[in-house]
């Protein structure tokens, strides 16, 4: 007998959807199989649900990539809830995933260094912060298939999920993958300091601070000579144009 999906199960499915690179939703994927087993569902059922979620992504709809049209009303509600409140929904999603698994089966997670808490309330805030940061990193890196969107660098240890609107400036956007870019550590730091940005066509713009005449060859290669390079777009959760506009407004020309 067919069992309807619950909202709790969809929170788990959405969590997995954001972690896995697009194109890895097949029922043979080991993570799909592991999560399906914990959910007491078949890998085929979970695989189809991931594809249904993908069909709701406007980025895929605009490009005609996703053909499945079987998303339920509850699928649409959960998807819409995430778009309206990424921070709140990610907290619920991670809690649902952890209650199911205890420890994530997806091992490619890099913990973020956080100050040691000094009290119970700070411990709780630390755990929530770590969950949001971990989710954001995984979602952004998966969307860009583990490669720097500017240089193509694919060494995970040297990749950063860069916030377009900084973490401290908008708590509602902290876990929103459309507020992120996958950059290598060097260009992430320059992006964070507004010494580089991207124009309306997603082409690199470099601050004059990094292009003065007396610069090293290394600096020239990594900044001035890359100017005009176009970002490689992700396979989902494309960077939010409004967030990119805000970053350009703060650019150090």
ROKEKOL-707329 format. One record per atom (N, C-alpha, C): residue number from 1; atom name; x, z, y. Coordinates in steps of 0.001 Angstrom, whole numbers. Example, Ala and Ser with C-alpha at 12.3 -4.5 7.8 and 13.67 -1.06 7.14 Angstrom:
2
resi, name, u, w, v
1, N, 13190, 7800, -5690
1, CA, 12300, 7800, -4500
1, C, 13200, 7800, -3300
2, N, 12850, 7080, -2250
2, CA, 13670, 7140, -1060
2, C, 12900, 7870, 30
//
This chain:
253
resi, name, u, w, v
1, N, 841, 0, -1194
1, CA, 0, 0, 0
1, C, 877, 0, 1246
2, N, 536, -844, 2174
2, CA, 1326, -970, 3402
2, C, 1180, 287, 4259
3, N, 2300, 814, 4744
3, CA, 2294, 2019, 5560
3, C, 2588, 1655, 7010
4, N, 1701, 2051, 7914
4, CA, 1893, 1752, 9325
4, C, 3096, 2515, 9877
5, N, 3747, 1910, 10840
5, CA, 4884, 2542, 11489
5, C, 4403, 3611, 12456
6, N, 5099, 4740, 12476
6, CA, 4790, 5807, 13421
6, C, 5676, 5663, 14658
7, N, 5306, 6357, 15709
7, CA, 6123, 6312, 16926
7, C, 7505, 6914, 16671
8, N, 7574, 7965, 15855
8, CA, 8860, 8580, 15519
8, C, 9760, 7576, 14801
9, N, 9191, 6804, 13895
9, CA, 9967, 5797, 13176
9, C, 10435, 4693, 14119
10, N, 9600, 4347, 15082
10, CA, 9985, 3309, 16037
10, C, 11106, 3789, 16960
11, N, 11129, 5079, 17254
11, CA, 12242, 5624, 18033
11, C, 13551, 5453, 17275
12, N, 13506, 5668, 15966
12, CA, 14693, 5470, 15130
12, C, 15075, 3987, 15096
13, N, 14073, 3127, 14916
13, CA, 14336, 1690, 14858
13, C, 14923, 1180, 16180
14, N, 14413, 1687, 17295
14, CA, 14916, 1263, 18599
14, C, 16356, 1726, 18789
15, N, 16653, 2915, 18306
15, CA, 18020, 3419, 18373
15, C, 18966, 2501, 17618
16, N, 18551, 2103, 16414
16, CA, 19378, 1210, 15604
16, C, 19475, -170, 16239
17, N, 18366, -654, 16782
17, CA, 18360, -1949, 17451
17, C, 19415, -2005, 18559
18, N, 19528, -925, 19306
18, CA, 20482, -899, 20421
18, C, 21918, -763, 19949
19, N, 22144, -176, 18785
19, CA, 23500, 20, 18283
19, C, 24085, -1220, 17623
20, N, 23237, -1996, 16956
20, CA, 23742, -3131, 16182
20, C, 23883, -4378, 17050
21, N, 24961, -5119, 16883
21, CA, 25072, -6404, 17598
21, C, 23929, -7330, 17196
22, N, 23468, -8120, 18153
22, CA, 22397, -9070, 17861
22, C, 22879, -10037, 16787
23, N, 22019, -10305, 15820
23, CA, 22399, -11166, 14714
23, C, 22799, -10391, 13474
24, N, 22819, -9051, 13575
24, CA, 23176, -8216, 12420
24, C, 21997, -7364, 11951
25, N, 20790, -7928, 12118
25, CA, 19590, -7192, 11732
25, C, 19134, -7515, 10309
26, N, 19928, -8299, 9605
26, CA, 19539, -8730, 8267
26, C, 19429, -7550, 7314
27, N, 18534, -7662, 6335
27, CA, 18302, -6580, 5384
27, C, 19522, -6264, 4531
28, N, 20491, -7171, 4470
28, CA, 21705, -6907, 3700
28, C, 22724, -6071, 4472
29, N, 22519, -5899, 5778
29, CA, 23429, -5102, 6593
29, C, 23439, -3656, 6082
30, N, 24617, -3093, 5903
30, CA, 24719, -1768, 5285
30, C, 24029, -688, 6108
31, N, 24067, -815, 7440
31, CA, 23428, 184, 8283
31, C, 21905, 74, 8212
32, N, 21410, -1151, 8147
32, CA, 19975, -1353, 7974
32, C, 19527, -727, 6657
33, N, 20315, -931, 5622
33, CA, 19966, -401, 4307
33, C, 20014, 1133, 4297
34, N, 21017, 1709, 4947
34, CA, 21155, 3163, 4965
34, C, 20008, 3827, 5728
35, N, 19666, 3254, 6879
35, CA, 18580, 3828, 7678
35, C, 17241, 3642, 6970
36, N, 17032, 2465, 6388
36, CA, 15781, 2201, 5665
36, C, 15596, 3195, 4520
37, N, 16675, 3494, 3827
37, CA, 16585, 4439, 2713
37, C, 16144, 5815, 3194
38, N, 16719, 6261, 4322
38, CA, 16338, 7553, 4876
38, C, 14882, 7558, 5341
39, N, 14401, 6407, 5809
39, CA, 13029, 6299, 6298
39, C, 12023, 6085, 5173
40, N, 12534, 5932, 3951
40, CA, 11694, 5623, 2790
40, C, 10958, 4298, 2993
41, N, 11686, 3357, 3570
41, CA, 11168, 2004, 3773
41, C, 12137, 1004, 3149
42, N, 11675, -206, 2949
42, CA, 12558, -1223, 2397
42, C, 13450, -1781, 3502
43, N, 14650, -2241, 3159
43, CA, 15505, -2886, 4156
43, C, 14814, -4080, 4809
44, N, 14002, -4806, 4046
44, CA, 13292, -5969, 4604
44, C, 12313, -5539, 5679
45, N, 11641, -4410, 5453
45, CA, 10683, -3906, 6430
45, C, 11376, -3508, 7724
46, N, 12488, -2791, 7617
46, CA, 13219, -2381, 8809
46, C, 13822, -3584, 9513
47, N, 14354, -4532, 8741
47, CA, 14925, -5740, 9325
47, C, 13891, -6494, 10152
48, N, 12685, -6615, 9618
48, CA, 11634, -7311, 10347
48, C, 11241, -6556, 11611
49, N, 11241, -5230, 11525
49, CA, 10902, -4434, 12712
49, C, 11947, -4628, 13802
50, N, 13210, -4693, 13439
50, CA, 14268, -4940, 14427
50, C, 14082, -6301, 15089
51, N, 13694, -7292, 14303
51, CA, 13443, -8626, 14862
51, C, 12213, -8625, 15755
52, N, 11202, -7826, 15390
52, CA, 10023, -7704, 16241
52, C, 10385, -7098, 17588
53, N, 11264, -6099, 17560
53, CA, 11720, -5500, 18809
53, C, 12492, -6521, 19637
54, N, 13328, -7310, 18975
54, CA, 14090, -8342, 19685
54, C, 13167, -9352, 20354
55, N, 12012, -9612, 19741
55, CA, 11076, -10594, 20310
55, C, 10479, -10116, 21622
56, N, 10579, -8804, 21905
56, CA, 10036, -8245, 23142
56, C, 11044, -8298, 24284
57, N, 12290, -8620, 23969
57, CA, 13349, -8667, 24977
57, C, 13183, -9923, 25825
58, N, 12939, -9743, 27110
58, CA, 12713, -10883, 28002
58, C, 13909, -11822, 28028
59, N, 15105, -11267, 27795
59, CA, 16311, -12097, 27793
59, C, 16249, -13127, 26675
60, N, 15752, -12727, 25511
60, CA, 15602, -13652, 24395
60, C, 14417, -14590, 24617
61, N, 13352, -14064, 25182
61, CA, 12166, -14876, 25414
61, C, 12475, -16042, 26338
62, N, 13256, -15779, 27387
62, CA, 13594, -16826, 28349
62, C, 14417, -17940, 27722
63, N, 15160, -17596, 26676
63, CA, 16033, -18579, 26032
63, C, 15459, -19132, 24740
64, N, 14275, -18649, 24374
64, CA, 13624, -19141, 23169
64, C, 14403, -18847, 21907
65, N, 15175, -17729, 21913
65, CA, 16037, -17412, 20778
65, C, 15244, -16808, 19629
66, N, 14294, -15949, 19949
66, CA, 13588, -15191, 18925
66, C, 12243, -15832, 18619
67, N, 12027, -16109, 17348
67, CA, 10792, -16780, 16964
67, C, 9699, -15858, 16464
68, N, 10059, -14639, 15997
68, CA, 9060, -13728, 15460
68, C, 8088, -13281, 16552
69, N, 6809, -13242, 16215
69, CA, 5787, -12845, 17178
69, C, 4922, -11719, 16619
70, N, 5466, -10933, 15683
70, CA, 4648, -9948, 14988
70, C, 4690, -8550, 15570
71, N, 5168, -8390, 16791
71, CA, 5255, -7058, 17384
71, C, 3867, -6455, 17527
72, N, 3745, -5187, 17158
72, CA, 2466, -4487, 17236
72, C, 2274, -3899, 18631
73, N, 1079, -3384, 18871
73, CA, 810, -2721, 20151
73, C, 1702, -1497, 20321
74, N, 1963, -783, 19218
74, CA, 2836, 382, 19311
74, C, 4273, -41, 19591
75, N, 4711, -1163, 18992
75, CA, 6041, -1710, 19304
75, C, 6162, -1952, 20802
76, N, 5124, -2582, 21350
76, CA, 5146, -2930, 22777
76, C, 5149, -1682, 23650
77, N, 4395, -673, 23223
77, CA, 4349, 571, 24000
77, C, 5721, 1241, 24017
78, N, 6346, 1373, 22842
78, CA, 7653, 2025, 22771
78, C, 8685, 1234, 23558
79, N, 8658, -83, 23430
79, CA, 9588, -929, 24198
79, C, 9399, -709, 25696
80, N, 8155, -711, 26139
80, CA, 7861, -523, 27564
80, C, 8285, 862, 28034
81, N, 8095, 1869, 27193
81, CA, 8503, 3231, 27561
81, C, 10005, 3297, 27803
82, N, 10794, 2590, 26992
82, CA, 12242, 2561, 27192
82, C, 12589, 1896, 28520
83, N, 11935, 798, 28837
83, CA, 12256, 85, 30079
83, C, 11940, 929, 31309
84, N, 10930, 1792, 31182
84, CA, 10519, 2631, 32312
84, C, 11359, 3898, 32441
85, N, 11871, 4411, 31321
85, CA, 12589, 5683, 31347
85, C, 13647, 5700, 30243
86, N, 14744, 4989, 30471
86, CA, 15790, 4918, 29459
86, C, 16352, 6297, 29141
87, N, 16605, 7105, 30157
87, CA, 17217, 8403, 29916
87, C, 16332, 9281, 29029
88, N, 15075, 9406, 29383
88, CA, 14162, 10239, 28611
88, C, 13933, 9714, 27211
89, N, 13760, 8397, 27082
89, CA, 13483, 7811, 25771
89, C, 14711, 7823, 24866
90, N, 15884, 7670, 25443
90, CA, 17103, 7740, 24632
90, C, 17260, 9143, 24056
91, N, 16972, 10162, 24868
91, CA, 17049, 11529, 24364
91, C, 16111, 11713, 23173
92, N, 14894, 11185, 23281
92, CA, 13939, 11282, 22173
92, C, 14408, 10470, 20972
93, N, 14957, 9299, 21243
93, CA, 15398, 8418, 20179
93, C, 16565, 9012, 19406
94, N, 17533, 9552, 20130
94, CA, 18687, 10159, 19468
94, C, 18258, 11385, 18669
95, N, 17342, 12170, 19226
95, CA, 16842, 13343, 18508
95, C, 16137, 12920, 17223
96, N, 15351, 11843, 17289
96, CA, 14648, 11348, 16100
96, C, 15644, 10848, 15069
97, N, 16667, 10140, 15523
97, CA, 17689, 9626, 14605
97, C, 18458, 10768, 13955
98, N, 18835, 11762, 14770
98, CA, 19612, 12883, 14242
98, C, 18791, 13728, 13276
99, N, 17498, 13865, 13541
99, CA, 16657, 14645, 12636
99, C, 16511, 13940, 11287
100, N, 16608, 12617, 11320
100, CA, 16508, 11839, 10084
100, C, 17815, 11847, 9312
101, N, 18918, 11727, 10062
101, CA, 20221, 11518, 9437
101, C, 21160, 12717, 9520
102, N, 21013, 13481, 10591
102, CA, 21966, 14569, 10803
102, C, 23239, 14047, 11431
103, N, 23865, 13092, 10770
103, CA, 25093, 12463, 11272
103, C, 24907, 10969, 11177
104, N, 25188, 10246, 12262
104, CA, 24967, 8805, 12276
104, C, 25798, 8090, 11225
105, N, 25205, 7126, 10488
105, CA, 25970, 6352, 9527
105, C, 26830, 5290, 10190
106, N, 26583, 5056, 11464
106, CA, 27350, 4043, 12175
106, C, 28574, 4719, 12760
107, N, 29700, 4491, 12155
107, CA, 30893, 5283, 12457
107, C, 31661, 4809, 13675
108, N, 31324, 3638, 14219
108, CA, 32106, 3073, 15326
108, C, 31667, 3668, 16651
109, N, 31723, 5000, 16745
109, CA, 31331, 5706, 17953
109, C, 32542, 6451, 18482
110, N, 32832, 6249, 19751
110, CA, 33931, 6973, 20372
110, C, 33351, 8111, 21199
111, N, 33743, 9335, 20878
111, CA, 33268, 10473, 21641
111, C, 33853, 10418, 23044
112, N, 33073, 10895, 24001
112, CA, 33518, 10922, 25382
112, C, 34036, 12315, 25706
113, N, 35181, 12375, 26339
113, CA, 35750, 13669, 26694
113, C, 34904, 14350, 27750
114, N, 34503, 15590, 27463
114, CA, 33644, 16333, 28375
114, C, 34207, 17742, 28509
115, N, 34057, 18334, 29687
115, CA, 34539, 19694, 29893
115, C, 33895, 20660, 28908
116, N, 34655, 21663, 28493
116, CA, 34140, 22660, 27557
116, C, 33096, 23508, 28263
117, N, 31904, 23678, 27671
117, CA, 30845, 24464, 28309
117, C, 31175, 25950, 28317
118, N, 30567, 26678, 29262
118, CA, 30836, 28105, 29378
118, C, 29610, 28959, 29126
119, N, 28474, 28372, 28834
119, CA, 27272, 29155, 28588
119, C, 26247, 28335, 27859
120, N, 25165, 28988, 27379
120, CA, 24140, 28284, 26597
120, C, 23526, 27106, 27325
121, N, 23159, 27283, 28602
121, CA, 22510, 26190, 29329
121, C, 23482, 25032, 29528
122, N, 24763, 25365, 29749
122, CA, 25770, 24322, 29920
122, C, 26041, 23620, 28595
123, N, 25949, 24368, 27486
123, CA, 26113, 23764, 26170
123, C, 25030, 22718, 25940
124, N, 23797, 23054, 26276
124, CA, 22686, 22113, 26104
124, C, 22888, 20876, 26970
125, N, 23307, 21068, 28220
125, CA, 23543, 19929, 29111
125, C, 24673, 19061, 28583
126, N, 25706, 19705, 28024
126, CA, 26837, 18964, 27474
126, C, 26402, 18092, 26309
127, N, 25581, 18651, 25427
127, CA, 25096, 17895, 24269
127, C, 24269, 16700, 24734
128, N, 23382, 16912, 25705
128, CA, 22552, 15812, 26213
128, C, 23415, 14741, 26871
129, N, 24411, 15189, 27633
129, CA, 25303, 14240, 28295
129, C, 26067, 13413, 27277
130, N, 26600, 14089, 26262
130, CA, 27355, 13379, 25232
130, C, 26466, 12371, 24504
131, N, 25228, 12740, 24222
131, CA, 24301, 11836, 23538
131, C, 24028, 10594, 24377
132, N, 23777, 10803, 25658
132, CA, 23487, 9672, 26536
132, C, 24701, 8757, 26661
133, N, 25876, 9354, 26856
133, CA, 27087, 8554, 27014
133, C, 27411, 7778, 25742
134, N, 27224, 8431, 24602
134, CA, 27513, 7783, 23329
134, C, 26548, 6625, 23081
135, N, 25264, 6865, 23355
135, CA, 24271, 5797, 23187
135, C, 24591, 4627, 24112
136, N, 24868, 4926, 25375
136, CA, 25137, 3875, 26363
136, C, 26335, 3039, 25935
137, N, 27402, 3699, 25513
137, CA, 28600, 2969, 25089
137, C, 28285, 2050, 23910
138, N, 27611, 2587, 22912
138, CA, 27304, 1772, 21737
138, C, 26388, 610, 22065
139, N, 25376, 859, 22886
139, CA, 24427, -195, 23238
139, C, 25107, -1314, 24020
140, N, 25958, -935, 24969
140, CA, 26635, -1945, 25791
140, C, 27655, -2724, 24960
141, N, 28489, -2034, 24194
141, CA, 29493, -2731, 23389
141, C, 28843, -3625, 22337
142, N, 27731, -3167, 21749
142, CA, 27035, -4003, 20767
142, C, 26447, -5239, 21424
143, N, 25918, -5084, 22638
143, CA, 25322, -6222, 23337
143, C, 26357, -7299, 23640
144, N, 27588, -6877, 23921
144, CA, 28669, -7815, 24226
144, C, 29530, -8106, 22995
145, N, 29025, -7719, 21831
145, CA, 29688, -7966, 20545
145, C, 31129, -7462, 20521
146, N, 31340, -6309, 21169
146, CA, 32645, -5666, 21116
146, C, 33754, -6419, 21811
147, N, 33413, -7173, 22860
147, CA, 34434, -7919, 23601
147, C, 34261, -7709, 25104
148, N, 35385, -7606, 25799
148, CA, 35352, -7522, 27253
148, C, 34674, -8773, 27809
149, N, 33684, -8580, 28672
149, CA, 32912, -9705, 29205
149, C, 33728, -10577, 30152
150, N, 34868, -10063, 30617
150, CA, 35701, -10818, 31545
150, C, 36871, -11503, 30862
151, N, 37544, -10796, 29952
151, CA, 38770, -11328, 29352
151, C, 38641, -11673, 27868
152, N, 37599, -11165, 27219
152, CA, 37450, -11409, 25786
152, C, 38222, -10436, 24922
153, N, 38915, -9469, 25525
153, CA, 39648, -8473, 24755
153, C, 38703, -7785, 23773
154, N, 39128, -7665, 22503
154, CA, 38240, -7146, 21467
154, C, 38753, -5874, 20801
155, N, 39718, -5196, 21399
155, CA, 40203, -3929, 20865
155, C, 39299, -2804, 21383
156, N, 38492, -2229, 20487
156, CA, 37471, -1259, 20888
156, C, 38048, -69, 21654
157, N, 39261, 354, 21285
157, CA, 39870, 1501, 21953
157, C, 40183, 1219, 23417
158, N, 40227, -44, 23794
158, CA, 40545, -419, 25175
158, C, 39327, -937, 25927
159, N, 38138, -730, 25359
159, CA, 36913, -1198, 25994
159, C, 36115, -31, 26566
160, N, 35456, -298, 27676
160, CA, 34655, 718, 28359
160, C, 33269, 144, 28637
161, N, 32259, 978, 28451
161, CA, 30913, 608, 28896
161, C, 30823, 1019, 30358
162, N, 30998, 48, 31244
162, CA, 31075, 334, 32676
162, C, 29677, 418, 33285
163, N, 29396, 1507, 33978
163, CA, 28133, 1608, 34705
163, C, 28216, 752, 35976
164, N, 27191, -35, 36217
164, CA, 27127, -828, 37449
164, C, 26741, 87, 38605
165, N, 25605, 776, 38457
165, CA, 25265, 1870, 39361
165, C, 25853, 3130, 38736
166, N, 26760, 3818, 39423
166, CA, 27490, 4933, 38818
166, C, 26595, 6017, 38229
167, N, 27128, 6667, 37198
167, CA, 26448, 7740, 36476
167, C, 25866, 8784, 37429
168, N, 26637, 9207, 38429
168, CA, 26222, 10296, 39314
168, C, 25236, 9868, 40395
169, N, 25025, 8574, 40550
169, CA, 24172, 8101, 41640
169, C, 22721, 7870, 41239
170, N, 22463, 7700, 39957
170, CA, 21094, 7424, 39523
170, C, 20922, 7894, 38083
171, N, 20356, 9080, 37903
171, CA, 20252, 9638, 36553
171, C, 19292, 8845, 35675
172, N, 18328, 8134, 36306
172, CA, 17394, 7325, 35521
172, C, 18077, 6125, 34870
173, N, 19210, 5697, 35418
173, CA, 19899, 4511, 34902
173, C, 21084, 4857, 34005
174, N, 21282, 6125, 33720
174, CA, 22475, 6545, 32990
174, C, 22586, 5938, 31595
175, N, 21472, 5808, 30908
175, CA, 21508, 5295, 29538
175, C, 20972, 3878, 29438
176, N, 20651, 3274, 30562
176, CA, 20056, 1935, 30597
176, C, 21141, 882, 30374
177, N, 21108, 176, 29232
177, CA, 22174, -806, 28964
177, C, 22180, -1993, 29928
178, N, 21080, -2243, 30641
178, CA, 21099, -3305, 31648
178, C, 21861, -2859, 32897
179, N, 22232, -1588, 32938
179, CA, 23067, -1063, 34010
179, C, 24520, -969, 33555
180, N, 24881, -1791, 32573
180, CA, 26238, -1720, 32047
180, C, 26892, -3063, 31829
181, N, 28209, -3063, 31861
181, CA, 29039, -4205, 31505
181, C, 30097, -3716, 30527
182, N, 30514, -4553, 29625
182, CA, 31618, -4217, 28732
182, C, 32898, -4786, 29339
183, N, 33780, -3900, 29791
183, CA, 35035, -4312, 30420
183, C, 36203, -3575, 29762
184, N, 37393, -4151, 29878
184, CA, 38585, -3446, 29411
184, C, 38919, -2343, 30412
185, N, 39787, -1418, 29997
185, CA, 40025, -227, 30801
185, C, 40570, -549, 32196
186, N, 41401, -1568, 32312
186, CA, 41969, -1920, 33608
186, C, 40895, -2427, 34560
187, N, 40110, -3393, 34104
187, CA, 39094, -3966, 34985
187, C, 37914, -3022, 35193
188, N, 37693, -2134, 34226
188, CA, 36672, -1101, 34429
188, C, 37054, -211, 35604
189, N, 38309, 195, 35650
189, CA, 38751, 1068, 36745
189, C, 38641, 359, 38095
190, N, 39020, -908, 38137
190, CA, 38909, -1666, 39386
190, C, 37444, -1857, 39769
191, N, 36584, -2074, 38783
191, CA, 35146, -2238, 39025
191, C, 34553, -927, 39542
192, N, 34967, 177, 38941
192, CA, 34481, 1495, 39349
192, C, 34900, 1818, 40776
193, N, 36078, 1342, 41189
193, CA, 36587, 1595, 42547
193, C, 36115, 519, 43536
194, N, 35278, -399, 43068
194, CA, 34732, -1495, 43886
194, C, 35827, -2406, 44435
195, N, 36929, -2515, 43672
195, CA, 37994, -3441, 44046
195, C, 37782, -4813, 43428
196, N, 36870, -4889, 42473
196, CA, 36376, -6177, 41979
196, C, 34870, -6071, 41873
197, N, 34211, -7202, 41966
197, CA, 32771, -7273, 41760
197, C, 32470, -8659, 41230
198, N, 31188, -9001, 41126
198, CA, 30796, -10310, 40609
198, C, 29713, -10884, 41516
199, N, 29834, -12178, 41829
199, CA, 28871, -12796, 42746
199, C, 27552, -13080, 42037
200, N, 26635, -13772, 42733
200, CA, 25299, -14043, 42206
200, C, 25331, -14902, 40952
201, N, 26442, -15586, 40723
201, CA, 26602, -16416, 39529
201, C, 27490, -15728, 38487
202, N, 27706, -14431, 38672
202, CA, 28486, -13600, 37752
202, C, 29949, -14027, 37681
203, N, 30474, -14559, 38785
203, CA, 31882, -14929, 38857
203, C, 32669, -13817, 39556
204, N, 33884, -13579, 39050
204, CA, 34708, -12490, 39553
204, C, 35114, -12703, 41011
205, N, 34962, -11638, 41794
205, CA, 35424, -11603, 43184
205, C, 36427, -10454, 43274
206, N, 37604, -10729, 43839
206, CA, 38691, -9749, 43885
206, C, 38945, -9313, 45322
207, N, 39081, -8014, 45507
207, CA, 39355, -7465, 46826
207, C, 40708, -7931, 47351
208, N, 40798, -8079, 48664
208, CA, 42075, -8458, 49286
208, C, 43143, -7395, 49030
209, N, 42711, -6163, 48750
209, CA, 43649, -5080, 48447
209, C, 44510, -5442, 47231
210, N, 43931, -6196, 46305
210, CA, 44645, -6568, 45083
210, C, 45307, -7934, 45166
211, N, 45190, -8577, 46327
211, CA, 45718, -9942, 46450
211, C, 46756, -10096, 47552
212, N, 47289, -8991, 48028
212, CA, 48309, -9116, 49062
212, C, 49519, -9858, 48501
213, N, 50364, -10355, 49369
213, CA, 51457, -11231, 48920
213, C, 52470, -10524, 48034
214, N, 52731, -9255, 48301
214, CA, 53769, -8536, 47570
214, C, 53180, -7780, 46384
215, N, 52740, -8529, 45407
215, CA, 52174, -7904, 44209
215, C, 53001, -8336, 43003
216, N, 52923, -7540, 41965
216, CA, 53660, -7854, 40747
216, C, 53002, -9022, 40020
217, N, 53768, -9628, 39120
217, CA, 53244, -10714, 38311
217, C, 52071, -10228, 37460
218, N, 52209, -9027, 36949
218, CA, 51139, -8437, 36136
218, C, 49847, -8339, 36940
219, N, 49957, -7832, 38162
219, CA, 48775, -7684, 39003
219, C, 48168, -9036, 39350
220, N, 49005, -9993, 39641
220, CA, 48521, -11333, 39968
220, C, 47784, -11960, 38794
221, N, 48356, -11835, 37600
221, CA, 47746, -12417, 36401
221, C, 46392, -11796, 36124
222, N, 46279, -10481, 36322
222, CA, 45079, -9762, 35927
222, C, 43992, -9710, 36998
223, N, 44336, -10131, 38207
223, CA, 43320, -10103, 39257
223, C, 43214, -11442, 39991
224, N, 44160, -11767, 40842
224, CA, 44048, -12972, 41668
224, C, 43829, -14233, 40835
225, N, 44549, -14367, 39741
225, CA, 44437, -15587, 38933
225, C, 43148, -15636, 38111
226, N, 42511, -14486, 37983
226, CA, 41233, -14458, 37255
226, C, 40036, -14669, 38174
227, N, 40280, -14631, 39483
227, CA, 39157, -14748, 40419
227, C, 38386, -16040, 40148
228, N, 37065, -15918, 40128
228, CA, 36209, -17066, 39835
228, C, 35834, -17168, 38366
229, N, 36484, -16360, 37509
229, CA, 36129, -16350, 36092
229, C, 34717, -15810, 35928
230, N, 33933, -16473, 35103
230, CA, 32537, -16066, 34926
230, C, 32405, -15085, 33771
231, N, 31598, -14056, 33996
231, CA, 31326, -13097, 32931
231, C, 30668, -13783, 31740
232, N, 31053, -13376, 30564
232, CA, 30346, -13798, 29361
232, C, 29093, -12948, 29244
233, N, 27939, -13594, 29186
233, CA, 26685, -12861, 29134
233, C, 26458, -12243, 27752
234, N, 25819, -11076, 27703
234, CA, 25550, -10431, 26418
234, C, 24410, -11125, 25689
235, N, 24239, -10784, 24417
235, CA, 23159, -11358, 23625
235, C, 21852, -10590, 23798
236, N, 21872, -9539, 24584
236, CA, 20655, -8807, 24965
236, C, 21040, -7870, 26091
237, N, 20053, -7317, 26759
237, CA, 20269, -6375, 27853
237, C, 21225, -6947, 28905
238, N, 20854, -8103, 29437
238, CA, 21667, -8738, 30479
238, C, 21771, -7813, 31696
239, N, 22896, -7858, 32414
239, CA, 23061, -6981, 33578
239, C, 21953, -7189, 34601
240, N, 21431, -6085, 35086
240, CA, 20322, -6109, 36045
240, C, 20791, -6673, 37385
241, N, 20179, -7761, 37870
241, CA, 20611, -8373, 39138
241, C, 20554, -7408, 40320
242, N, 19556, -6531, 40356
242, CA, 19462, -5573, 41455
242, C, 20626, -4597, 41440
243, N, 21010, -4150, 40244
243, CA, 22163, -3259, 40127
243, C, 23438, -3975, 40578
244, N, 23558, -5248, 40202
244, CA, 24726, -6029, 40615
244, C, 24750, -6200, 42134
245, N, 23592, -6368, 42750
245, CA, 23512, -6463, 44206
245, C, 24025, -5175, 44857
246, N, 23617, -4045, 44295
246, CA, 24057, -2751, 44849
246, C, 25574, -2604, 44723
247, N, 26123, -3085, 43603
247, CA, 27574, -2996, 43446
247, C, 28282, -3883, 44466
248, N, 27759, -5073, 44698
248, CA, 28378, -5969, 45693
248, C, 28332, -5372, 47089
249, N, 27267, -4626, 47383
249, CA, 27140, -4025, 48721
249, C, 28240, -3014, 48994
250, N, 28767, -2412, 47930
250, CA, 29822, -1406, 48086
250, C, 31220, -1983, 47879
251, N, 31319, -3280, 47682
251, CA, 32602, -3937, 47406
251, C, 33578, -3774, 48568
252, N, 34838, -3466, 48229
252, CA, 35882, -3333, 49232
252, C, 36510, -4718, 49437
253, N, 36020, -5447, 50410
253, CA, 36478, -6823, 50636
253, C, 37947, -6852, 51034
//
